[in-house]
């Protein structure tokens, strides 16, 4: 049995599934994000965004520069709640 090629480790999304959705016409990072939850885990896309953007470019014939990297929402990096509490106490 072949091993799954997991691209988004946080949400356990395989390359096969990403390619299927791109073939259905979901050819932006944000569209794939809404359907597959890619980029919504703890790493917020830092582990999978570049791979998925390259796959979209390959499938659509566009350059990587032409692909919209999608929406990133704060916090971009996970932070400890204690840091926020310390800031609120000041």
N, C-alpha and C positions, 0 to 999 in steps of 0.2 A: 504494500500500500504506500502510495506517495505521500510525502509530508506536505502539509499545507504551507503555502508561501504567505505568511502573515505580514502585512504591511503596517497596519495600525495595531500595535501591540496592546494599547490601552483598551480598545474596543474589540479586539480579536477579529479584525476584518482582513480577509484574504485578497490577494491580487486578483484572483479569478472573479470574485464578487465585484471588485472595483471596475474591472474590464467589462463585465456584464452591464453594469449601470451606465458606464460611458457609452456603450453600444446602443443603449436605450435612449440616448440623447442627453443624459445628465453630464455635461462636459465642462462644468465649473467646479471649483473646490467647494464653494458654498452649497451648491445643489447636492453634491455627494455628501457633504457634511449633514445636511438635513435628512437625507435618506438613510445613511449608514452610520452616522454619529462619529465619523472620522474627525480627528482634531478636537474632540470634545472630552477626552480623558484627562488624566492628571498632567500629561506632557503638553496638552493643548496644541498638538500638531507638530511640536518640535521634532518628533521622531518619524513622522510619516508625511508631512506636508510636501517636502521636496520630491520624494518618491512619487507621490500621487500627481503632483504638477507635471513631472517628467512624463508620466503615463498619459495624462490628458494631452500634452503636447504631441506625443508620439501618435496617439489615436486620431487627433484632429488635424495633424499636419502643420500646426502652428509652432512658432518658436517658444521656448520657455518664457522669454521676456513678454510674449503676447498673452500669457495665461495670467489671469487675475489670481493673486495668492489667497484671496478670500479674506473674510473678516476675522480679526483677532480681537478678543475682548479681554479687558483686564480682569484679574491680574494675569499678566502674560507668564509670570513665573510664580509658582506657589510660594506663599509666604506664611509664616507662623502667625496664628491669631494673637499670640502674646505681643508681637511687634505692633499690631494695630492697637491693642489695649494700652500699651505704653505710650503711644502717640496721642491717644485720646485723653490720657491723664495729664498731659502737659497744658 
